Amino acid sequence: MAAKKRAKATRKKSGAARKRLTPAKEKRGLEAASAPLAPDAEQLADLVAAVRAAGGAPAGAYLDPLSSHALLLALLPLEAIEPTPFQRDLSPTHVKRLAQKILESGAFLDPVIAVRGGGRFWTPNGRHRLAAAKLLGMRAITALVSADEALAYKILALNTEKAHNTKDRSLEVIRMAQALAAAQPRANEAQFAAEFELPAFLTLGLCYQQQPRFAGGAYLSFLRRVDRFSDKSLPAALREREGYAARLLEIDARVKEVVALLQERGFQSPYLRTLVVARINPVRFVKQKKGETAPPMPIGAALTRMAASAKKFDPGSVRERELALVAAVGGGDSEAE
């Protein structure tokens, strides 16, 4: 037993070491003051000419601080740039959502990368942003233009950012809300609906701050139905949400007990928690009319009913076919967080 504990401690220690990010001792690249370039610099002459020929306008230039390659910041007409022909298929749903978020933010802040290709300009990483700009009726788009045409084939290398799961998004949103509550205590929560995206992220974020390994994805569907932005001031709304989060964590503690009992019965599916949460969700089968925004029941009442269902949950009522169904429709990221 002692040997097992030591081995476990060693694994934890080595895991922590792997996750530690140690800055390089040797510095590389350019100093900030050395990076700016004039748009009419000799090494950019061909790119500047191509941009102007396409009806665009150079806006600035610099040497990449890592590689020292010359890059041109330019405005390009939308018709002068297109995605590389070998990118993933366009998602209309994502384009509409992206366009809405750009409109809400009031600015197109993320330039696409552009290289010359096919007689025009290609972007290897901006297909959805380009489509969103067209959907919004924009005339031009900001582009970071490179002379390295090989970038057109480095799609995967240009899309390495870690995807935001429920935990990532919830923690970002709650930290933002807490900062805003300190800076603008008289502002109400609903004023920042666009910035926070979903009220559920605020509640889940508070849960994650208390329990980093909380499986928030399992509760996201439930909270989407009952959680709404508050008209109260940010500090007051956060205090109220702290109560919701505490109750949700109590429910999850009981869910963990049920999952452990199911595992004792021989169930080993990664979707056990998702199944249990779905079974105790009080609004799972409550239908709403199309376009209706009011929750099917207040979040406080929903949490009360959910807690009661969790307490009386009978592990013996679970059947293999239920787990198979949950696995078939997908369990989200609840078990992976």
Contacts in CASP RR format, 6 or more apart in sequence:
PFRMAT RR
TARGET T0000
AUTHOR 0000-0000-0000
METHOD contacts of the structure
MODEL  1
MAAKKRAKATRKKSGAARKRLTPAKEKRGLEAASAPLAPDAEQLADLVAA
VRAAGGAPAGAYLDPLSSHALLLALLPLEAIEPTPFQRDLSPTHVKRLAQ
KILESGAFLDPVIAVRGGGRFWTPNGRHRLAAAKLLGMRAITALVSADEA
LAYKILALNTEKAHNTKDRSLEVIRMAQALAAAQPRANEAQFAAEFELPA
FLTLGLCYQQQPRFAGGAYLSFLRRVDRFSDKSLPAALREREGYAARLLE
IDARVKEVVALLQERGFQSPYLRTLVVARINPVRFVKQKKGETAPPMPIG
AALTRMAASAKKFDPGSVRERELALVAAVGGGDSEAE
28 66 0 8 1.000
29 65 0 8 1.000
29 66 0 8 1.000
29 68 0 8 1.000
30 63 0 8 1.000
30 65 0 8 1.000
30 68 0 8 1.000
32 65 0 8 1.000
34 63 0 8 1.000
35 62 0 8 1.000
35 63 0 8 1.000
35 64 0 8 1.000
35 65 0 8 1.000
36 61 0 8 1.000
36 62 0 8 1.000
36 63 0 8 1.000
37 43 0 8 1.000
37 44 0 8 1.000
37 60 0 8 1.000
37 61 0 8 1.000
37 62 0 8 1.000
37 63 0 8 1.000
37 70 0 8 1.000
38 61 0 8 1.000
39 48 0 8 1.000
39 58 0 8 1.000
39 59 0 8 1.000
39 60 0 8 1.000
39 61 0 8 1.000
39 72 0 8 1.000
40 48 0 8 1.000
41 61 0 8 1.000
41 70 0 8 1.000
43 70 0 8 1.000
43 147 0 8 1.000
44 58 0 8 1.000
44 61 0 8 1.000
44 70 0 8 1.000
44 72 0 8 1.000
44 147 0 8 1.000
46 147 0 8 1.000
47 70 0 8 1.000
47 72 0 8 1.000
47 116 0 8 1.000
47 145 0 8 1.000
47 147 0 8 1.000
48 58 0 8 1.000
48 72 0 8 1.000
50 116 0 8 1.000
50 121 0 8 1.000
51 57 0 8 1.000
51 58 0 8 1.000
51 72 0 8 1.000
51 74 0 8 1.000
51 76 0 8 1.000
51 145 0 8 1.000
52 58 0 8 1.000
54 76 0 8 1.000
54 77 0 8 1.000
54 80 0 8 1.000
54 120 0 8 1.000
54 121 0 8 1.000
55 76 0 8 1.000
55 77 0 8 1.000
55 80 0 8 1.000
56 74 0 8 1.000
56 75 0 8 1.000
56 76 0 8 1.000
56 77 0 8 1.000
56 80 0 8 1.000
56 140 0 8 1.000
57 74 0 8 1.000
57 75 0 8 1.000
58 72 0 8 1.000
58 73 0 8 1.000
58 74 0 8 1.000
59 73 0 8 1.000
59 74 0 8 1.000
59 75 0 8 1.000
59 142 0 8 1.000
60 72 0 8 1.000
60 73 0 8 1.000
60 74 0 8 1.000
61 70 0 8 1.000
61 71 0 8 1.000
61 72 0 8 1.000
61 73 0 8 1.000
62 70 0 8 1.000
62 71 0 8 1.000
62 73 0 8 1.000
63 69 0 8 1.000
63 70 0 8 1.000
63 71 0 8 1.000
64 70 0 8 1.000
64 71 0 8 1.000
69 146 0 8 1.000
69 147 0 8 1.000
69 148 0 8 1.000
70 147 0 8 1.000
71 144 0 8 1.000
71 145 0 8 1.000
71 146 0 8 1.000
72 144 0 8 1.000
72 145 0 8 1.000
72 146 0 8 1.000
73 111 0 8 1.000
73 142 0 8 1.000
73 143 0 8 1.000
73 144 0 8 1.000
73 145 0 8 1.000
74 114 0 8 1.000
74 142 0 8 1.000
74 143 0 8 1.000
74 145 0 8 1.000
75 140 0 8 1.000
75 141 0 8 1.000
75 142 0 8 1.000
75 143 0 8 1.000
76 114 0 8 1.000
76 121 0 8 1.000
76 140 0 8 1.000
76 141 0 8 1.000
76 143 0 8 1.000
76 145 0 8 1.000
77 139 0 8 1.000
77 140 0 8 1.000
78 130 0 8 1.000
78 133 0 8 1.000
78 134 0 8 1.000
78 138 0 8 1.000
78 139 0 8 1.000
78 140 0 8 1.000
78 141 0 8 1.000
80 120 0 8 1.000
80 121 0 8 1.000
81 112 0 8 1.000
81 114 0 8 1.000
81 120 0 8 1.000
81 121 0 8 1.000
81 122 0 8 1.000
81 123 0 8 1.000
81 130 0 8 1.000
81 141 0 8 1.000
81 143 0 8 1.000
82 120 0 8 1.000
82 121 0 8 1.000
82 122 0 8 1.000
82 123 0 8 1.000
82 130 0 8 1.000
83 122 0 8 1.000
83 123 0 8 1.000
83 124 0 8 1.000
83 126 0 8 1.000
83 127 0 8 1.000
83 130 0 8 1.000
84 122 0 8 1.000
84 123 0 8 1.000
84 124 0 8 1.000
84 152 0 8 1.000
84 153 0 8 1.000
84 155 0 8 1.000
86 155 0 8 1.000
87 124 0 8 1.000
87 127 0 8 1.000
87 155 0 8 1.000
88 127 0 8 1.000
90 127 0 8 1.000
90 128 0 8 1.000
90 131 0 8 1.000
91 128 0 8 1.000
94 128 0 8 1.000
95 128 0 8 1.000
95 131 0 8 1.000
95 132 0 8 1.000
95 135 0 8 1.000
96 135 0 8 1.000
98 128 0 8 1.000
98 129 0 8 1.000
98 132 0 8 1.000
99 132 0 8 1.000
99 133 0 8 1.000
99 135 0 8 1.000
99 136 0 8 1.000
101 194 0 8 1.000
102 108 0 8 1.000
102 132 0 8 1.000
102 133 0 8 1.000
102 136 0 8 1.000
103 136 0 8 1.000
104 194 0 8 1.000
105 194 0 8 1.000
108 129 0 8 1.000
108 133 0 8 1.000
108 138 0 8 1.000
108 141 0 8 1.000
108 142 0 8 1.000
110 129 0 8 1.000
111 141 0 8 1.000
111 142 0 8 1.000
111 143 0 8 1.000
111 144 0 8 1.000
112 123 0 8 1.000
112 125 0 8 1.000
112 126 0 8 1.000
112 129 0 8 1.000
112 130 0 8 1.000
112 141 0 8 1.000
112 142 0 8 1.000
112 143 0 8 1.000
112 144 0 8 1.000
113 123 0 8 1.000
113 124 0 8 1.000
113 125 0 8 1.000
113 126 0 8 1.000
113 143 0 8 1.000
113 144 0 8 1.000
113 146 0 8 1.000
113 151 0 8 1.000
113 158 0 8 1.000
114 121 0 8 1.000
114 122 0 8 1.000
114 123 0 8 1.000
114 143 0 8 1.000
114 144 0 8 1.000
114 145 0 8 1.000
114 146 0 8 1.000
115 121 0 8 1.000
115 122 0 8 1.000
115 123 0 8 1.000
115 124 0 8 1.000
115 145 0 8 1.000
115 146 0 8 1.000
115 147 0 8 1.000
115 148 0 8 1.000
115 149 0 8 1.000
115 151 0 8 1.000
115 152 0 8 1.000
116 122 0 8 1.000
116 147 0 8 1.000
116 149 0 8 1.000
117 149 0 8 1.000
117 152 0 8 1.000
121 143 0 8 1.000
121 145 0 8 1.000
122 152 0 8 1.000
123 130 0 8 1.000
123 143 0 8 1.000
124 151 0 8 1.000
124 152 0 8 1.000
124 153 0 8 1.000
124 154 0 8 1.000
124 155 0 8 1.000
124 158 0 8 1.000
125 155 0 8 1.000
125 158 0 8 1.000
125 159 0 8 1.000
129 141 0 8 1.000
130 141 0 8 1.000
133 141 0 8 1.000
151 158 0 8 1.000
162 168 0 8 1.000
164 172 0 8 1.000
165 333 0 8 1.000
165 336 0 8 1.000
165 337 0 8 1.000
166 201 0 8 1.000
166 204 0 8 1.000
166 216 0 8 1.000
166 217 0 8 1.000
166 220 0 8 1.000
166 333 0 8 1.000
166 334 0 8 1.000
166 337 0 8 1.000
167 204 0 8 1.000
167 208 0 8 1.000
167 214 0 8 1.000
167 216 0 8 1.000
167 333 0 8 1.000
167 337 0 8 1.000
169 197 0 8 1.000
169 201 0 8 1.000
170 200 0 8 1.000
170 201 0 8 1.000
170 202 0 8 1.000
170 204 0 8 1.000
170 205 0 8 1.000
170 207 0 8 1.000
170 208 0 8 1.000
170 216 0 8 1.000
171 205 0 8 1.000
171 208 0 8 1.000
171 209 0 8 1.000
172 201 0 8 1.000
173 195 0 8 1.000
173 196 0 8 1.000
173 197 0 8 1.000
173 198 0 8 1.000
173 201 0 8 1.000
173 202 0 8 1.000
173 205 0 8 1.000
174 201 0 8 1.000
174 202 0 8 1.000
174 204 0 8 1.000
174 205 0 8 1.000
174 206 0 8 1.000
174 208 0 8 1.000
174 209 0 8 1.000
176 192 0 8 1.000
176 195 0 8 1.000
176 196 0 8 1.000
177 189 0 8 1.000
177 192 0 8 1.000
177 196 0 8 1.000
177 202 0 8 1.000
177 234 0 8 1.000
177 238 0 8 1.000
178 238 0 8 1.000
180 187 0 8 1.000
180 192 0 8 1.000
180 234 0 8 1.000
181 233 0 8 1.000
181 234 0 8 1.000
181 235 0 8 1.000
181 238 0 8 1.000
184 234 0 8 1.000
185 233 0 8 1.000
185 234 0 8 1.000
185 235 0 8 1.000
186 233 0 8 1.000
187 233 0 8 1.000
187 234 0 8 1.000
188 230 0 8 1.000
188 231 0 8 1.000
188 232 0 8 1.000
188 233 0 8 1.000
188 234 0 8 1.000
188 237 0 8 1.000
189 196 0 8 1.000
189 199 0 8 1.000
189 202 0 8 1.000
189 229 0 8 1.000
189 230 0 8 1.000
189 231 0 8 1.000
189 232 0 8 1.000
189 233 0 8 1.000
189 234 0 8 1.000
189 237 0 8 1.000
189 238 0 8 1.000
190 229 0 8 1.000
190 230 0 8 1.000
190 231 0 8 1.000
192 234 0 8 1.000
193 229 0 8 1.000
196 202 0 8 1.000
196 229 0 8 1.000
198 224 0 8 1.000
198 227 0 8 1.000
199 223 0 8 1.000
199 227 0 8 1.000
199 228 0 8 1.000
199 229 0 8 1.000
199 230 0 8 1.000
200 220 0 8 1.000
200 223 0 8 1.000
200 224 0 8 1.000
200 227 0 8 1.000
202 227 0 8 1.000
202 237 0 8 1.000
202 238 0 8 1.000
202 241 0 8 1.000
203 223 0 8 1.000
203 227 0 8 1.000
203 241 0 8 1.000
203 244 0 8 1.000
203 245 0 8 1.000
203 248 0 8 1.000
204 214 0 8 1.000
204 216 0 8 1.000
204 217 0 8 1.000
204 219 0 8 1.000
204 220 0 8 1.000
204 223 0 8 1.000
204 245 0 8 1.000
205 245 0 8 1.000
206 238 0 8 1.000
206 241 0 8 1.000
206 242 0 8 1.000
206 244 0 8 1.000
206 245 0 8 1.000
207 214 0 8 1.000
207 216 0 8 1.000
207 245 0 8 1.000
207 248 0 8 1.000
207 249 0 8 1.000
207 252 0 8 1.000
208 214 0 8 1.000
208 216 0 8 1.000
210 245 0 8 1.000
210 249 0 8 1.000
211 249 0 8 1.000
211 252 0 8 1.000
213 337 0 8 1.000
214 249 0 8 1.000
214 252 0 8 1.000
214 337 0 8 1.000
215 252 0 8 1.000
215 273 0 8 1.000
215 334 0 8 1.000
215 335 0 8 1.000
215 337 0 8 1.000
216 334 0 8 1.000
216 337 0 8 1.000
217 332 0 8 1.000
217 333 0 8 1.000
217 334 0 8 1.000
217 337 0 8 1.000
218 255 0 8 1.000
218 273 0 8 1.000
218 274 0 8 1.000
218 277 0 8 1.000
218 331 0 8 1.000
218 334 0 8 1.000
218 335 0 8 1.000
219 248 0 8 1.000
219 252 0 8 1.000
219 277 0 8 1.000
219 334 0 8 1.000
220 334 0 8 1.000
221 278 0 8 1.000
221 281 0 8 1.000
222 277 0 8 1.000
222 281 0 8 1.000
222 283 0 8 1.000
222 284 0 8 1.000
222 302 0 8 1.000
222 306 0 8 1.000
223 299 0 8 1.000
225 283 0 8 1.000
225 286 0 8 1.000
225 295 0 8 1.000
225 296 0 8 1.000
225 302 0 8 1.000
226 283 0 8 1.000
226 295 0 8 1.000
226 296 0 8 1.000
226 297 0 8 1.000
226 298 0 8 1.000
226 299 0 8 1.000
226 300 0 8 1.000
226 302 0 8 1.000
227 244 0 8 1.000
227 295 0 8 1.000
227 299 0 8 1.000
228 295 0 8 1.000
228 299 0 8 1.000
230 236 0 8 1.000
230 237 0 8 1.000
230 240 0 8 1.000
232 240 0 8 1.000
244 299 0 8 1.000
244 300 0 8 1.000
244 303 0 8 1.000
247 300 0 8 1.000
247 303 0 8 1.000
247 307 0 8 1.000
248 303 0 8 1.000
250 307 0 8 1.000
251 280 0 8 1.000
251 303 0 8 1.000
251 306 0 8 1.000
251 307 0 8 1.000
251 310 0 8 1.000
254 307 0 8 1.000
254 310 0 8 1.000
254 311 0 8 1.000
254 313 0 8 1.000
255 273 0 8 1.000
255 276 0 8 1.000
255 277 0 8 1.000
255 280 0 8 1.000
255 310 0 8 1.000
256 273 0 8 1.000
258 276 0 8 1.000
258 310 0 8 1.000
258 313 0 8 1.000
258 315 0 8 1.000
259 272 0 8 1.000
259 273 0 8 1.000
259 276 0 8 1.000
261 315 0 8 1.000
262 272 0 8 1.000
262 276 0 8 1.000
262 315 0 8 1.000
262 318 0 8 1.000
263 272 0 8 1.000
265 315 0 8 1.000
265 316 0 8 1.000
265 318 0 8 1.000
267 318 0 8 1.000
267 320 0 8 1.000
267 323 0 8 1.000
269 275 0 8 1.000
269 323 0 8 1.000
269 326 0 8 1.000
269 327 0 8 1.000
270 335 0 8 1.000
271 323 0 8 1.000
271 326 0 8 1.000
271 327 0 8 1.000
271 330 0 8 1.000
271 331 0 8 1.000
271 335 0 8 1.000
272 323 0 8 1.000
273 334 0 8 1.000
273 335 0 8 1.000
274 326 0 8 1.000
274 330 0 8 1.000
274 331 0 8 1.000
274 332 0 8 1.000
274 334 0 8 1.000
274 335 0 8 1.000
275 318 0 8 1.000
275 322 0 8 1.000
275 323 0 8 1.000
275 326 0 8 1.000
276 310 0 8 1.000
276 313 0 8 1.000
277 334 0 8 1.000
278 284 0 8 1.000
278 326 0 8 1.000
279 309 0 8 1.000
279 313 0 8 1.000
280 306 0 8 1.000
280 309 0 8 1.000
280 310 0 8 1.000
280 313 0 8 1.000
281 306 0 8 1.000
282 297 0 8 1.000
282 302 0 8 1.000
282 305 0 8 1.000
282 306 0 8 1.000
282 309 0 8 1.000
283 295 0 8 1.000
283 296 0 8 1.000
283 297 0 8 1.000
283 302 0 8 1.000
286 296 0 8 1.000
286 297 0 8 1.000
288 296 0 8 1.000
295 302 0 8 1.000
297 305 0 8 1.000
END
